[in-house]
Amino acid sequence: MPEAARRFLPEVPCLARNIGQSNAAIGLKPFFFRLFFARNIMMLLLLCAAGCTPAAEDTMSINEIPPFSAAQPVSAQDHAEQQAAFVDALSRQWQGKYRITGQRLFVYTAPAKWVVLDKFVDNHVQDKLGGKREYDEQNLPGVSAAVVWKIGTFRTHRVAVAMADTALPNGGTLFGYFDVEKD
């Protein structure tokens, strides 16, 4: 080590394994180790604080789930009786468990396959939104199948997908994304 650098480094007792090293060079090892350790702790705390914010959970809604590719949105006037019967059947099945607070209904235009729809929504909710399945039922009266996911840890939100068990006159099948609350 150059003589000029030694003047600025404090002398510390030699605790090194390598006896040939100077006290000044050995004194830097613990300092840099503590600096590196403190920096890693600070980064960990910042990442935890950034990951624990409930902002995304507060604004999460069924509008963040993309429409299924084989689906067309349904207005309130299209198939109004079938829509009402589907939502009523789902509400009856969830009575005492969940309450519907919002909905987006679609018509599955291709031959309806619950497995494909369920996998599509499941991939998005679990991978992108961090949801976990909380309820999964099939062959309910008026409803072919329904799944509810719980999203979030501290401030939870629930979303669901369900498909009607009867076909529409045009051959399509109603299904919907639902915002639900636990009763």
Disulfide bonds with the S-S distance in Angstrom:
none
